[in-house]
Amino acid sequence: MNTTPAQETDERLTRLEIQLAYAEDLLDTLNTLVAQQQDQISLLLREVGQLRRQREDDAPGSFRSLRDELPPHY
């Protein structure tokens, strides 16, 4: 079956529109994921800041390395 140039153009345009729709959906999904990750990063940064302040309040001027502490099973 022979197709006319106009039909071929329509088919190509339809394929491109479908690909664009998938690309837009993927972009929306990735944007949502990036926003969620940014929220998690912000939360973790706040928690690290709180832990640092807590550590400074507990023992100002003293430095303890976690490598020097033995785990509970020793």
Backbone hydrogen bonds, N-H to C=O, Kabsch-Sander energy under -0.5 kcal/mol:
donor,donor_aa,acceptor,acceptor_aa,energy
8,E,4,T,-2.4
9,T,5,P,-2.3
10,D,6,A,-2.3
11,E,7,Q,-2.5
12,R,8,E,-2.6
13,L,9,T,-2.6
14,T,10,D,-2.4
15,R,11,E,-2.4
16,L,12,R,-2.5
17,E,13,L,-2.4
18,I,14,T,-2.2
19,Q,15,R,-2.5
20,L,16,L,-2.5
21,A,17,E,-2.2
22,Y,18,I,-2.2
23,A,19,Q,-2.5
24,E,20,L,-2.7
25,D,21,A,-2.1
26,L,22,Y,-2.5
27,L,23,A,-2.5
28,D,24,E,-2.3
29,T,25,D,-2.3
30,L,26,L,-2.7
31,N,27,L,-2.5
32,T,28,D,-2.1
33,L,29,T,-2.2
34,V,30,L,-2.7
35,A,31,N,-2.1
36,Q,32,T,-2.3
37,Q,33,L,-2.6
38,Q,34,V,-2.3
39,D,35,A,-2.0
40,Q,36,Q,-2.2
41,I,37,Q,-2.6
42,S,38,Q,-2.5
43,L,39,D,-2.3
44,L,40,Q,-2.6
45,L,41,I,-2.5
46,R,42,S,-2.2
47,E,43,L,-2.4
48,V,44,L,-2.6
49,G,45,L,-2.2
50,Q,46,R,-2.4
51,L,47,E,-2.5
52,R,48,V,-2.4
53,R,49,G,-2.4
54,Q,50,Q,-2.6
55,R,51,L,-2.4
56,E,52,R,-2.4
57,D,53,R,-2.3
58,D,54,Q,-2.2
59,A,55,R,-2.1
62,S,59,A,-1.3
64,R,62,S,-0.5
68,D,65,S,-1.4
69,E,65,S,-0.5
69,E,66,L,-0.6
74,Y,71,P,-1.8
